[in-house]
Amino acid sequence: DPHFTDLVRQAETAIESGIYPERIYQGSSGSYFVKNSNGKVIAVYKPKDEEPYGRLNPKWTKWLHKVCCPCCFGRSCLVPNQGYLSEAGASLVDQKLQLNVVPKTRVVKLASETFNYTRIDREKSRAKKLVSERFPKVGRHFHRIGLPPKVGSFQLFVEGFKDADYWLRRFEAEPLGETTSRQFQLQFERLVILDYIIRNTDRGNDNWLIKYDKPELDDQGDGEDWSLVKPPEVKVAAIDNGLAFPFKHPDSWRAYPYHWAWLPWAKVSFSQETRDLVLPLLSDMNFVQELCDDMYNLFQTDKGFDRHIFERQMSVMRGQILNLTQALRDGKSPVQLVQMPAVIVERPQITPGT
């Protein structure tokens, strides 16, 4: 993807120029607004080792959680410290199904002074710089002089969006017009499909976004002839997908529900447009296997990759796809979908010689 690659280069150039990523102080992990050389935010970067349960998470609340309440630490259904892959995996599912609700996300390596490093890493970096400046010939033999790059998820920044909770309250007080309401319903259904397939365990109304461009009017006439210049438009962006792809379904005592299931749009049956978009793909077992293969190519890049655990993750995802396919065929609504019994579909084992 040339555009994505160019944005990563812009980020690297900005860092070299001293325009460093800025830590986002909301949330429970180390995440950063990445800027270009003009100081414009172009992406959100989440390093693997600064995730909620990463060893270098700069937010002390999770450390306190781990020390004071270890029995409730983490989510037992998720692979620890794999959030960056979950973010990229959600983007992969989004693109394969042409949902277009997840800002493009890839796994990228970046280094910055503003990231959270150990004291040893910072001291080594300073020492190498001093040696390189005083003894250039020696410095040329160093493999790397600066801070070590971190691996993490690089998600393109979307402009003009606000927390869904903000617009949902506004829509309740000021209902959308028929056309715009229909447009929002279709976008909402795509969010539902994404979350259900990846079994997102952390979807509230504060971590997905809505952009609503109100209609613009041209009042250049005689005061009576008002005409629309730009029709209203509403879009959804599914961010914060780092707590998905469990290797087992959540336990009943910690179910991690989808909070959109309580919204009025969840009571409406899936539209024909949505069914036409995804049902032909999800009904094709070759497509589902291709999706699993693509997920494997992504997840196996992690140093702690475990093939057995990955297969369990895919078994859950296949089960979600099976339920979703049946719900779409039966004309169910999102709320009826989440009420279906959870299933897993294991990959058939091929015995040699059969």
VENMOSUL-V245787 format. One record per helix or strand of 3 or more residues. SS is the DSSP state (~ for helix, > for strand). FROM is the first residue (numbers start at 0). LEN is the number of residues. If there is no record, write none. Layout:
BEGIN
SS_FROM_LEN ; SS_FROM_LEN
END
This chain:
BEGIN
~_1_15 ; >_30_5 ; >_40_7 ; ~_47_3 ; ~_59_9 ; ~_69_3 ; ~_82_14 ; >_104_6 ; ~_118_16 ; ~_135_4 ; >_149_7 ; ~_163_10 ; ~_177_21 ; >_208_5 ; >_215_3 ; >_226_4 ; >_232_5 ; ~_251_3 ; ~_258_4 ; ~_263_4 ; ~_271_11 ; ~_284_15 ; ~_306_23 ; ~_333_5
END
